[in-house]
Amino acid sequence: MLGCVAAQLQLQTRRPAGNRRPIWFDIGGGTGYNIEIMDKLVGVGDFFEHVFLIDLSPSLCEIARDRVKRFGWTNVSVLCQDARSMHSRAQTADLITMSYSLSMIPDFYSVVDQVTTLLAPRGIVGICDFYVQSIVDISSRNWTGGSINRHVNWLGRMFWRTWFDADRVNLDAGRRDYIEYRLGTIISASERNYLLGGIPYYLFIGCCIDAETVQDPKPGSPALSAVDSLERYDSALTESPYMAPQEYQPVRPAIPVRSKSYESALVNLSSNLPLPASFYQHHTWRTTYSDLLPKHAQFATEYIYAFNWEDPAVDLEILKLEPDDVLVTITSAGDNILDYLSQSPVKRIHAIDLNPNQNHLLELKCACFAAGLSHDEVWKMFGEGSHPDFRSLLIHRLSPHLSSNAFQFWLSRVSTFSTSGRGLYAASGGSRRESSRNLYHSEHC
């Protein structure tokens, strides 16, 4: 969680609007260990304007003060107080974190409300905690950012609730529900700690519901409001003239073409719900979809093609693409798409595939370029098909450039790029054994 929020903040500070050092509130920070970890990631003394550690336990706060003194952090304050009274500091926070503390707070509603009040317009919230939840709880929600590993079976829900209740830790599913209701989801992921019996825990990276987002940011470009982002997002997906530049005024259709993402967002806004998670991404690469629909769920977590079989040079020779062309193509592994862009830049490419995992693969490749990975790092991943530290790379470098769905997918499949295994091309992809029916669906979506 700390690695993901650090990556988000580092992306913001590289933008023109991010010239002010961020302020961090660590709620339920205990002994201050989170600050020590963050110091290794970004350097607390230079990166943050100020850090406030808030905890209700005097003994833990005392240990935290000793840690602050030992590391010589002059911009860290330890506050022994109730999280519900944080407003007394009269500060807004660019980062708010809660590490395994929300499940220990009985009155969690007021604390989450306090977080939304304190958070700066472009601030980031990072939460990591235990949970138990059924897939039924989120079956009709489009704002939770994906459902991979989300379901905990009946026996697991009963066992872990009872186990944690002995230590006065409450795993009520309502805690996670309320977080996702009050904040926009940037990244959400569910994991298990199998070393300790398979304890379910989740990672949440969020922002204000009406956050000013910067999608496909360009140097010097201003932040966009939620409404402006909604229109721009819709225009990108539909090639609608609705948001065309002022100097170009085509005849608008009587009924504008709208994307499914736009329609989903309108439903949410009318019900006072957060926008779908895709609207809080940093890029407009991924459109809103439900991974619970049978047509997508049939592929589970397997993609079919790890690389393209076709020769893009032949395509380019025939298509003769121009800079104003808009291309619609099946995603497959995305190699052809990237080749088109490198050889003959076009206005836009719409990559479509019935199997969402194929889009996860293309999104990972796009994220590598957006994050500025070196040629050596990209070659290890997609040339050799393995990377010795892919999990760290995913969290610390690639996570800000991935949708929540894609991040979850690759977090659950870090072994794909394992150097001890067979790698991306020999051990993954289903073209060697998938039925002809699934192959047909992938190619004829």
VEXBA-515248 format. One record per residue (C-alpha): residue in one letter; residue number from 0; x, y, z. Coordinates in nm, 3 decimals. Layout:
<nodes>
  residuo  num       xx       yy       zz
        A  NUM        X        Y        Z
...
</nodes>
This chain:
<nodes>
  residuo  num       xx       yy       zz
        M    0    0.000    0.000    0.000
        L    1    0.280    0.242    0.089
        G    2    0.457    0.160   -0.237
        C    3    0.143    0.234   -0.439
        V    4    0.066    0.568   -0.271
        A    5    0.430    0.673   -0.302
        A    6    0.415    0.600   -0.675
        Q    7    0.093    0.802   -0.706
        L    8    0.247    1.100   -0.523
        Q    9    0.566    1.085   -0.726
        L   10    0.363    1.101   -1.046
        Q   11    0.179    1.409   -0.917
        T   12    0.497    1.589   -0.808
        R   13    0.638    1.554   -1.160
        R   14    0.350    1.762   -1.296
        P   15    0.350    2.144   -1.308
        A   16    0.072    2.166   -1.048
        G   17    0.260    1.943   -0.806
        N   18    0.534    2.187   -0.702
        R   19    0.425    2.192   -0.336
        R   20    0.553    1.922   -0.104
        P   21    0.271    1.695    0.021
        I   22    0.134    1.669    0.375
        W   23    0.075    1.318    0.511
        F   24   -0.163    1.199    0.785
        D   25   -0.099    0.841    0.905
        I   26   -0.410    0.749    1.107
        G   27   -0.360    0.474    1.362
        G   28    0.011    0.495    1.284
        G   29    0.111    0.319    1.605
        T   30    0.487    0.294    1.647
        G   31    0.569    0.494    1.332
        Y   32    0.692    0.196    1.133
        N   33    0.499    0.315    0.826
        I   34    0.703    0.636    0.827
        E   35    1.025    0.435    0.841
        I   36    0.916    0.231    0.538
        M   37    0.812    0.545    0.349
        D   38    1.149    0.700    0.431
        K   39    1.316    0.415    0.241
        L   40    1.086    0.473   -0.057
        V   41    1.095    0.851   -0.103
        G   42    1.287    1.008    0.186
        V   43    1.046    1.154    0.441
        G   44    1.260    1.455    0.531
        D   45    1.284    1.593    0.177
        F   46    0.968    1.461    0.011
        F   47    0.700    1.566    0.263
        E   48    0.621    1.913    0.393
        H   49    0.499    1.756    0.717
        V   50    0.389    1.419    0.849
        F   51    0.129    1.376    1.124
        L   52    0.106    1.041    1.301
        I   53   -0.225    1.005    1.484
        D   54   -0.288    0.728    1.737
        L   55   -0.500    0.692    2.050
        S   56   -0.250    0.475    2.242
        P   57   -0.004    0.674    2.461
        S   58    0.242    0.384    2.478
        L   59    0.253    0.341    2.100
        C   60    0.291    0.715    2.052
        E   61    0.588    0.712    2.288
        I   62    0.758    0.445    2.077
        A   63    0.681    0.653    1.767
        R   64    0.841    0.962    1.922
        D   65    1.154    0.761    1.999
        R   66    1.164    0.647    1.637
        V   67    1.124    1.004    1.509
        K   68    1.408    1.118    1.732
        R   69    1.630    0.829    1.631
        F   70    1.589    0.898    1.257
        G   71    1.611    1.274    1.300
        W   72    1.288    1.362    1.119
        T   73    1.222    1.728    1.196
        N   74    0.900    1.739    0.992
        V   75    0.715    1.461    1.177
        S   76    0.463    1.522    1.459
        V   77    0.316    1.246    1.675
        L   78   -0.036    1.328    1.796
        C   79   -0.193    1.116    2.068
        Q   80   -0.560    1.182    1.996
        D   81   -0.886    1.043    1.865
        A   82   -0.896    1.015    1.484
        R   83   -1.241    1.176    1.489
        S   84   -1.092    1.508    1.609
        M   85   -0.821    1.544    1.346
        H   86   -0.991    1.859    1.215
        S   87   -0.842    2.049    1.509
        R   88   -0.513    2.073    1.317
        A   89   -0.682    2.289    1.050
        Q   90   -0.478    2.117    0.780
        T   91   -0.567    1.951    0.452
        A   92   -0.383    1.633    0.363
        D   93   -0.234    1.529    0.030
        L   94   -0.195    1.175    0.161
        I   95   -0.396    0.991    0.426
        T   96   -0.311    0.632    0.517
        M   97   -0.466    0.373    0.746
        S   98   -0.272    0.052    0.789
        Y   99   -0.471   -0.222    0.966
        S  100   -0.631    0.040    1.189
        L  101   -0.981    0.091    1.049
        S  102   -1.088   -0.259    1.155
        M  103   -0.993   -0.167    1.515
        I  104   -1.203    0.152    1.529
        P  105   -1.563    0.089    1.647
        D  106   -1.701    0.420    1.519
        F  107   -1.552    0.389    1.171
        Y  108   -1.819    0.594    0.991
        S  109   -1.713    0.919    1.152
        V  110   -1.345    0.847    1.083
        V  111   -1.405    0.782    0.713
        D  112   -1.615    1.099    0.698
        Q  113   -1.329    1.286    0.863
        V  114   -1.090    1.153    0.600
        T  115   -1.307    1.285    0.318
        T  116   -1.321    1.625    0.492
        L  117   -0.945    1.652    0.541
        L  118   -0.840    1.526    0.199
        A  119   -0.711    1.786   -0.046
        P  120   -0.887    1.805   -0.388
        R  121   -0.614    1.600   -0.552
        G  122   -0.517    1.405   -0.243
        I  123   -0.463    1.030   -0.218
        V  124   -0.600    0.786    0.041
        G  125   -0.425    0.455    0.105
        I  126   -0.589    0.186    0.318
        C  127   -0.478   -0.169    0.390
        D  128   -0.682   -0.388    0.621
        F  129   -0.841   -0.726    0.684
        Y  130   -1.184   -0.802    0.541
        V  131   -1.446   -1.069    0.478
        Q  132   -1.690   -1.019    0.194
        S  133   -1.905   -1.216   -0.045
        I  134   -1.911   -1.155   -0.419
        V  135   -2.287   -1.105   -0.383
        D  136   -2.214   -0.783   -0.191
        I  137   -2.065   -0.617   -0.498
        S  138   -2.249   -0.793   -0.781
        S  139   -2.434   -0.477   -0.890
        R  140   -2.156   -0.222   -0.831
        N  141   -1.945   -0.067   -1.105
        W  142   -1.734    0.162   -0.884
        T  143   -1.534   -0.089   -0.680
        G  144   -1.260   -0.140   -0.938
        G  145   -1.283   -0.514   -1.001
        S  146   -1.362   -0.838   -0.819
        I  147   -1.052   -1.061   -0.847
        N  148   -1.005   -1.260   -0.522
        R  149   -1.281   -1.055   -0.361
        H  150   -1.505   -1.344   -0.259
        V  151   -1.449   -1.512    0.078
        N  152   -1.656   -1.828    0.117
        W  153   -1.909   -1.877    0.396
        L  154   -1.679   -2.085    0.615
        G  155   -1.394   -1.834    0.575
        R  156   -1.620   -1.542    0.662
        M  157   -1.744   -1.709    0.979
        F  158   -1.399   -1.831    1.086
        W  159   -1.207   -1.507    1.037
        R  160   -1.479   -1.291    1.196
        T  161   -1.471   -1.513    1.507
        W  162   -1.090   -1.534    1.514
        F  163   -1.034   -1.158    1.491
        D  164   -1.318   -1.077    1.729
        A  165   -1.109   -1.231    2.010
        D  166   -0.869   -0.936    1.967
        R  167   -1.153   -0.684    1.928
        V  168   -1.081   -0.650    1.556
        N  169   -1.406   -0.623    1.364
        L  170   -1.416   -0.757    1.008
        D  171   -1.759   -0.620    0.925
        A  172   -1.787   -0.591    0.545
        G  173   -1.949   -0.251    0.595
        R  174   -1.609   -0.090    0.659
        R  175   -1.484   -0.160    0.309
        D  176   -1.826   -0.081    0.163
        Y  177   -1.832    0.261    0.325
        I  178   -1.480    0.346    0.208
        E  179   -1.577    0.269   -0.150
        Y  180   -1.899    0.467   -0.113
        R  181   -1.732    0.781    0.022
        L  182   -1.419    0.779   -0.195
        G  183   -1.339    0.728   -0.561
        T  184   -1.151    0.405   -0.634
        I  185   -0.817    0.437   -0.811
        I  186   -0.685    0.091   -0.721
        S  187   -0.852   -0.189   -0.531
        A  188   -0.710   -0.536   -0.478
        S  189   -0.786   -0.834   -0.257
        E  190   -0.515   -1.071   -0.139
        R  191   -0.456   -1.359    0.105
        N  192   -0.174   -1.410    0.353
        Y  193   -0.125   -1.784    0.312
        L  194    0.176   -1.789    0.545
        L  195   -0.069   -1.721    0.829
        G  196   -0.351   -1.946    0.714
        G  197   -0.493   -1.747    0.422
        I  198   -0.603   -1.431    0.605
        P  199   -0.794   -1.210    0.356
        Y  200   -0.677   -0.850    0.332
        Y  201   -0.735   -0.570    0.085
        L  202   -0.551   -0.275   -0.062
        F  203   -0.739    0.046   -0.147
        I  204   -0.601    0.357   -0.316
        G  205   -0.864    0.628   -0.352
        C  206   -0.937    0.997   -0.397
        C  207   -1.219    1.248   -0.354
        I  208   -1.538    1.147   -0.535
        D  209   -1.538    1.475   -0.727
        A  210   -1.160    1.474   -0.765
        E  211   -0.988    1.691   -1.021
        T  212   -0.834    1.434   -1.248
        V  213   -0.565    1.468   -1.510
        Q  214   -0.613    1.201   -1.773
        D  215   -0.347    1.166   -2.042
        P  216   -0.170    1.465   -1.883
        K  217    0.040    1.701   -2.093
        P  218    0.297    1.944   -1.948
        G  219    0.129    2.266   -1.846
        S  220   -0.225    2.138   -1.892
        P  221   -0.472    2.237   -1.618
        A  222   -0.655    1.985   -1.402
        L  223   -0.996    1.880   -1.525
        S  224   -1.310    1.879   -1.313
        A  225   -1.506    1.555   -1.279
        V  226   -1.767    1.676   -1.528
        D  227   -1.507    1.788   -1.782
        S  228   -1.325    1.459   -1.740
        L  229   -1.650    1.274   -1.798
        E  230   -1.709    1.455   -2.127
        R  231   -1.350    1.414   -2.241
        Y  232   -1.352    1.047   -2.150
        D  233   -1.674    0.992   -2.342
        S  234   -1.542    1.180   -2.643
        A  235   -1.226    0.972   -2.654
        L  236   -1.423    0.648   -2.647
        T  237   -1.682    0.743   -2.908
        E  238   -1.487    0.987   -3.129
        S  239   -1.784    1.217   -3.071
        P  240   -1.761    1.573   -3.207
        Y  241   -1.922    1.692   -2.884
        M  242   -1.586    1.793   -2.735
        A  243   -1.414    1.899   -3.057
        P  244   -1.173    2.198   -3.047
        Q  245   -1.340    2.538   -3.072
        E  246   -1.188    2.613   -3.411
        Y  247   -1.355    2.302   -3.549
        Q  248   -1.735    2.306   -3.528
        P  249   -1.891    2.012   -3.711
        V  250   -2.265    1.958   -3.727
        R  251   -2.359    1.780   -3.409
        P  252   -2.597    1.485   -3.430
        A  253   -2.942    1.532   -3.279
        I  254   -2.867    1.244   -3.039
        P  255   -2.494    1.239   -2.947
        V  256   -2.323    0.903   -2.945
        R  257   -2.250    0.802   -2.586
        S  258   -2.024    0.531   -2.452
        K  259   -2.128    0.269   -2.200
        S  260   -1.886    0.429   -1.955
        Y  261   -2.071    0.758   -1.985
        E  262   -2.409    0.591   -1.936
        S  263   -2.279    0.407   -1.628
        A  264   -2.145    0.731   -1.485
        L  265   -2.482    0.904   -1.527
        V  266   -2.653    0.624   -1.336
        N  267   -2.403    0.663   -1.052
        L  268   -2.433    1.042   -1.038
        S  269   -2.812    1.022   -1.025
        S  270   -2.782    0.784   -0.726
        N  271   -2.517    0.990   -0.543
        L  272   -2.256    0.721   -0.594
        P  273   -1.889    0.749   -0.692
        L  274   -1.810    0.737   -1.061
        P  275   -1.690    0.402   -1.197
        A  276   -1.327    0.337   -1.102
        S  277   -1.208    0.391   -1.460
        F  278   -1.289    0.763   -1.432
        Y  279   -1.029    0.809   -1.157
        Q  280   -0.746    0.660   -1.365
        H  281   -0.458    0.876   -1.480
        H  282   -0.511    0.764   -1.840
        T  283   -0.813    0.709   -2.063
        W  284   -0.679    0.375   -2.177
        R  285   -0.945    0.155   -2.022
        T  286   -1.319    0.185   -2.050
        T  287   -1.568    0.074   -1.783
        Y  288   -1.677   -0.290   -1.793
        S  289   -1.808   -0.551   -1.551
        D  290   -1.577   -0.845   -1.496
        L  291   -1.872   -1.039   -1.350
        L  292   -2.060   -1.060   -1.682
        P  293   -2.059   -1.421   -1.814
        K  294   -1.917   -1.315   -2.151
        H  295   -1.606   -1.182   -1.973
        A  296   -1.600   -1.415   -1.671
        Q  297   -1.578   -1.724   -1.896
        F  298   -1.207   -1.653   -1.944
        A  299   -1.140   -1.645   -1.566
        T  300   -0.784   -1.509   -1.527
        E  301   -0.638   -1.654   -1.846
        Y  302   -0.549   -1.473   -2.164
        I  303   -0.512   -1.669   -2.485
        Y  304   -0.240   -1.488   -2.675
        A  305    0.084   -1.380   -2.506
        F  306    0.212   -1.240   -2.835
        N  307    0.078   -1.163   -3.183
        W  308    0.127   -1.413   -3.464
        E  309    0.058   -1.171   -3.750
        D  310    0.314   -0.951   -3.926
        P  311    0.223   -0.582   -3.871
        A  312    0.453   -0.473   -4.154
        V  313    0.208   -0.626   -4.400
        D  314   -0.082   -0.442   -4.234
        L  315    0.096   -0.108   -4.260
        E  316    0.184   -0.168   -4.624
        I  317   -0.182   -0.222   -4.710
        L  318   -0.351    0.021   -4.471
        K  319   -0.122    0.317   -4.539
        L  320   -0.231    0.484   -4.215
        E  321   -0.247    0.863   -4.189
        P  322   -0.214    1.086   -3.877
        D  323   -0.590    1.162   -3.878
        D  324   -0.699    0.798   -3.907
        V  325   -0.896    0.622   -3.633
        L  326   -0.833    0.249   -3.614
        V  327   -1.051   -0.021   -3.457
        T  328   -0.882   -0.356   -3.401
        I  329   -0.899   -0.672   -3.192
        T  330   -0.656   -0.640   -2.902
        S  331   -0.501   -0.987   -2.899
        A  332   -0.161   -0.934   -2.730
        G  333   -0.140   -0.572   -2.842
        D  334    0.191   -0.608   -3.026
        N  335    0.045   -0.505   -3.363
        I  336   -0.116   -0.200   -3.204
        L  337    0.212   -0.080   -3.056
        D  338    0.386   -0.142   -3.386
        Y  339    0.128    0.069   -3.572
        L  340    0.190    0.356   -3.330
        S  341    0.567    0.334   -3.356
        Q  342    0.572    0.321   -3.736
        S  343    0.275    0.532   -3.838
        P  344    0.117    0.750   -3.564
        V  345   -0.261    0.773   -3.593
        K  346   -0.522    0.987   -3.420
        R  347   -0.652    0.703   -3.203
        I  348   -0.668    0.326   -3.183
        H  349   -0.965    0.148   -3.024
        A  350   -0.851   -0.195   -2.899
        I  351   -1.142   -0.433   -2.846
        D  352   -1.145   -0.787   -2.709
        L  353   -1.408   -1.006   -2.546
        N  354   -1.139   -1.142   -2.314
        P  355   -1.052   -0.859   -2.070
        N  356   -0.723   -1.029   -1.986
        Q  357   -0.594   -0.953   -2.336
        N  358   -0.655   -0.586   -2.257
        H  359   -0.475   -0.630   -1.925
        L  360   -0.172   -0.746   -2.120
        L  361   -0.182   -0.450   -2.359
        E  362   -0.237   -0.213   -2.067
        L  363    0.073   -0.352   -1.893
        K  364    0.280   -0.286   -2.205
        C  365    0.144    0.070   -2.232
        A  366    0.219    0.127   -1.862
        C  367    0.582    0.025   -1.916
        F  368    0.627    0.302   -2.173
        A  369    0.430    0.558   -1.970
        A  370    0.641    0.484   -1.662
        G  371    0.960    0.532   -1.863
        L  372    1.106    0.187   -1.804
        S  373    1.445    0.127   -1.956
        H  374    1.490   -0.083   -2.269
        D  375    1.657   -0.350   -2.056
        E  376    1.357   -0.374   -1.820
        V  377    1.106   -0.393   -2.104
        W  378    1.318   -0.652   -2.284
        K  379    1.332   -0.873   -1.975
        M  380    0.953   -0.867   -1.946
        F  381    0.848   -0.903   -2.308
        G  382    1.163   -1.025   -2.483
        E  383    1.289   -1.288   -2.240
        G  384    0.946   -1.321   -2.079
        S  385    1.070   -1.295   -1.719
        H  386    1.179   -1.029   -1.471
        P  387    1.354   -1.098   -1.139
        D  388    1.166   -0.822   -0.953
        F  389    0.836   -0.787   -1.137
        R  390    0.622   -0.748   -0.822
        S  391    0.826   -0.452   -0.699
        L  392    0.822   -0.301   -1.048
        L  393    0.443   -0.341   -1.064
        I  394    0.386   -0.167   -0.731
        H  395    0.648    0.108   -0.736
        R  396    0.662    0.202   -1.103
        L  397    0.364    0.070   -1.300
        S  398    0.069    0.097   -1.058
        P  399   -0.013    0.467   -1.129
        H  400   -0.044    0.387   -1.499
        L  401   -0.275    0.087   -1.465
        S  402   -0.649    0.060   -1.419
        S  403   -0.768   -0.111   -1.101
        N  404   -0.874   -0.419   -1.300
        A  405   -0.536   -0.456   -1.470
        F  406   -0.342   -0.395   -1.148
        Q  407   -0.542   -0.667   -0.969
        F  408   -0.485   -0.909   -1.254
        W  409   -0.108   -0.874   -1.258
        L  410   -0.078   -0.860   -0.879
        S  411   -0.247   -1.200   -0.870
        R  412   -0.019   -1.329   -1.147
        V  413    0.327   -1.200   -1.055
        S  414    0.455   -1.555   -1.100
        T  415    0.399   -1.512   -1.476
        F  416    0.727   -1.324   -1.500
        S  417    0.911   -1.542   -1.248
        T  418    1.272   -1.620   -1.342
        S  419    1.246   -1.956   -1.164
        G  420    0.953   -2.063   -1.380
        R  421    0.900   -2.094   -1.754
        G  422    0.817   -1.726   -1.809
        L  423    0.555   -1.530   -1.998
        Y  424    0.563   -1.723   -2.324
        A  425    0.623   -2.082   -2.219
        A  426    0.403   -2.100   -1.910
        S  427    0.111   -1.867   -1.976
        G  428   -0.150   -1.798   -2.240
        G  429   -0.410   -2.050   -2.346
        S  430   -0.372   -2.078   -2.724
        R  431   -0.208   -2.420   -2.683
        R  432   -0.507   -2.575   -2.508
        E  433   -0.815   -2.347   -2.531
        S  434   -1.119   -2.486   -2.704
        S  435   -1.206   -2.365   -3.051
        R  436   -1.519   -2.205   -2.906
        N  437   -1.323   -1.968   -2.685
        L  438   -1.082   -1.895   -2.968
        Y  439   -1.377   -1.803   -3.185
        H  440   -1.518   -1.569   -2.919
        S  441   -1.184   -1.397   -2.874
        E  442   -1.147   -1.327   -3.244
        H  443   -1.513   -1.237   -3.315
        C  444   -1.614   -1.012   -3.027
</nodes>
